[in-house]
């Protein structure tokens, strides 16, 4: 199934936490994987049973300094009350958590 859905096409990573929710507001459930020491992965649901990895393009793969982080956990909610879901990713000790 992962191959048919396009999930296995992404670069290998060390996934620690995965969440499923509609992150882009198109009513299709997307997947986000916080990775440890590799870029995190954001799989956008294309609505036809397949996904496209867009973590780098959407700013969800690396730190703001374009550095791989030690993603440990993810929280999802509307942090800034604008009606859109936001990701809060925690990291290993001495690494900056990101929103």
C-alpha positions as CSV (number, residue, x, y, z in Angstrom):
1,X,0.0,0.0,0.0
2,X,2.7,2.5,0.8
3,X,4.3,2.1,-2.6
4,X,0.9,2.5,-4.4
5,X,0.2,5.6,-2.2
6,X,3.6,7.2,-3.0
7,X,4.7,7.1,0.7
8,X,7.7,4.9,0.0
9,X,9.0,7.3,-2.7
10,X,10.3,9.7,-0.1
11,X,13.8,9.8,1.3
12,X,14.4,7.4,4.2
13,X,14.2,9.0,7.6
14,X,14.1,8.2,11.3
15,X,10.4,8.8,12.1
16,X,9.6,9.4,15.7
17,X,6.0,10.7,15.7
18,X,3.4,10.6,13.0
19,X,0.2,12.5,12.9
20,X,-2.7,12.4,10.5
21,X,-4.9,15.5,9.9
22,X,-6.0,17.9,7.2
23,X,-3.1,20.4,7.3
24,X,-3.9,22.3,4.1
25,X,-7.7,22.7,4.5
26,X,-8.7,20.7,1.4
27,X,-10.7,18.1,3.5
28,X,-8.2,15.3,2.8
29,X,-6.2,13.8,5.6
30,X,-2.5,14.6,5.3
31,X,0.4,12.9,7.1
32,X,3.3,14.5,9.0
33,X,6.2,12.6,10.4
34,X,8.7,14.2,12.9
35,X,12.1,12.7,12.2
36,X,15.2,12.5,14.3
37,X,18.3,13.7,12.6
38,X,16.8,13.7,9.1
39,X,14.3,16.1,7.5
40,X,10.8,15.7,8.7
41,X,8.2,14.6,6.2
42,X,4.9,16.1,5.2
43,X,2.8,14.0,2.9
44,X,0.1,16.0,1.3
45,X,-3.0,13.9,0.3
46,X,-3.7,14.4,-3.4
47,X,-7.3,13.1,-2.9
48,X,-6.9,10.1,-5.2
49,X,-5.4,7.6,-2.8
50,X,-1.8,9.0,-3.3
51,X,0.4,11.4,-1.3
52,X,3.2,13.8,-2.3
53,X,6.0,14.6,0.1
54,X,6.2,18.4,0.4
55,X,8.1,19.0,3.7
56,X,10.8,21.2,2.2
57,X,8.5,23.2,0.0
58,X,6.1,23.9,2.9
59,X,8.7,24.7,5.5
60,X,8.0,21.7,7.7
61,X,11.2,19.6,7.1
62,X,14.1,21.6,8.6
63,X,14.7,24.4,11.1
64,X,14.5,28.0,10.0
65,X,18.3,27.8,9.5
66,X,17.8,24.8,7.1
67,X,19.3,22.3,9.6
68,X,18.0,18.8,10.3
69,X,16.7,18.6,13.8
70,X,16.0,15.8,16.3
71,X,12.2,15.7,16.0
72,X,10.6,13.8,18.9
73,X,7.0,14.7,19.1
74,X,4.3,16.8,17.4
75,X,1.3,18.7,18.7
76,X,-1.4,20.1,16.3
77,X,-3.9,22.9,17.0
78,X,-4.9,26.4,15.9
79,X,-2.2,28.2,17.9
80,X,-2.8,31.7,16.5
81,X,-6.6,31.3,16.2
82,X,-6.7,32.0,12.4
83,X,-8.7,28.9,11.6
84,X,-5.7,27.0,10.2
85,X,-4.0,24.1,12.0
86,X,-0.4,24.7,13.2
87,X,2.3,22.2,14.0
88,X,4.4,22.3,17.1
89,X,7.4,20.0,17.0
90,X,9.5,19.2,20.0
91,X,13.1,18.1,19.7
92,X,15.8,16.3,21.7
93,X,17.5,18.3,24.5
94,X,19.4,21.5,23.6
95,X,17.5,21.8,20.3
96,X,14.9,24.5,19.7
97,X,11.3,23.5,19.5
98,X,9.4,25.0,16.5
99,X,5.9,26.1,15.7
